[in-house]
Amino acid sequence: MNFRSDNESGAHPSIIEAVSTAFSSGSAHSYGADEWTLRLERRLRELFEKPDLVAYPVATGTAANVLSLACCTPSWGAIYCHPQAHIMGDEANATEFFTGGAQLRPIDGPAGKLDSRRLADALAQPVYGVVRHPQPSAVSISQATECGTVYDPVEIAAIATSTHRHGLKLHMDGARFANALAFVGCSAAELSWQAGVDVLSFGATKNGALSAEAVVFFDPALAREFLFRRTRGGHQLSKMRLLSAQLEAYLTDGLWLANAQHANATARRLVAGLTPLKGTQLLYPVNANEIFVILPTRVHDALQKAGAQYHPWPSDRPGERAFRLVTAFDTSFDDVDKFLSIAKAASSQ
Ligand SMILES: *Cc1c(COP(=O)(O)O)cnc(C)c1O
């Protein structure tokens, strides 16, 4: 019963097999000139219905975020994001480092979502061209958010409108893009560039890959410096097929969406079982595969005793303890049901 994080999951057998095949079928061109990497870009063009997009694999989500953001801003720029954004709190200032000094500016909003009106106000400040002021350059939103909620295309478009009105670029941290898409049920295009996203960090590691993400530029002009930045940043793998083979298998036969649908479904089953119990309360609506919930001490203690694993989470409600549960593509319904029966028994004692 491990609900600590979707990055503690294993990897999907089809992805492991694809990597194995890629390395046991002889030699291949290095540095991304191999057939896997070329096919991957074609596949992403089809998936996103965007024949001119360009896509580059990297090994971590942090690299995807910061290398793509570095293409969106000068070193004197400002990047706007939610205060809980991964780039703000979980990447050890890598954005500031890789952009050569661009500043992150928080724009708050409920349940992990950046408030589009607050953003519009911030971007309307008369700082453009004033040499003392950091120059607004990019907006970054996380999909799904760090609170497990999901932006729909209309919400993204509202953010994109003011972003583009002032000439900024819109970046999406899609470490859980598949989970978000599985929730919204629209097309990948509608949830990204058609809503105004300029560049996407397309996650796979948390949803069945060994370790692989892709940076997807919907505007190829924005990608001009990317390859230099990726090499300088140490993410130009000489055996790039290690990443591309994973991503190709991830996108084959809808594996990526099936994995995300499973993760979301196990999260929904957890929510349906937990929320009727007395004293439990969700901190945020559960849209994807992350659950933030207040658990009564009795229930928490019983679950801990039975070996269930999940992280404590800060709660601003005095006397109440909140926790985060994350499901993944390989979470079993049996584990969910076991967890729920322990919680239920402890609750009714
Ligand atoms: C996991 C995650 C990332 C990527 O993290 P890495 O550890 O660098 O792979 C990025 N953004 C969000 C929102 C995440 O949850």
The ligand as a Tripos MOL2 file, in Angstrom:
@<TRIPOS>MOLECULE
LIG
   15    15     1     0     0
SMALL
NO_CHARGES

@<TRIPOS>ATOM
      1 C1          7.5890   15.3850  -10.5380 C.3       1 LIG1
      2 C2          7.3330   16.7350  -11.0510 C.ar      1 LIG1
      3 C3          8.2570   17.3580  -11.9100 C.ar      1 LIG1
      4 C4          9.5610   16.7220  -12.3570 C.3       1 LIG1
      5 O1         10.3910   16.3410  -11.3600 O.3       1 LIG1
      6 P1         11.7970   15.5990  -11.5930 P.3       1 LIG1
      7 O2         12.0600   14.9990  -10.2750 O.co2     1 LIG1
      8 O3         12.7680   16.6270  -11.9890 O.co2     1 LIG1
      9 O4         11.6160   14.5930  -12.6830 O.co2     1 LIG1
     10 C5          7.9310   18.5940  -12.4090 C.ar      1 LIG1
     11 N1          6.7850   19.1980  -12.0940 N.ar      1 LIG1
     12 C6          5.8680   18.6450  -11.2790 C.ar      1 LIG1
     13 C7          4.5870   19.3530  -10.9970 C.3       1 LIG1
     14 C8          6.1220   17.3880  -10.7120 C.ar      1 LIG1
     15 O5          5.2250   16.8330   -9.9040 O.3       1 LIG1
@<TRIPOS>BOND
     1     1     2 1
     2     2     3 ar
     3     2    14 ar
     4     3     4 1
     5     3    10 ar
     6     4     5 1
     7     5     6 1
     8     6     7 2
     9     6     8 1
    10     6     9 1
    11    10    11 ar
    12    11    12 ar
    13    12    13 1
    14    12    14 ar
    15    14    15 1
@<TRIPOS>SUBSTRUCTURE
     1 LIG1         1 GROUP 0 **** ****
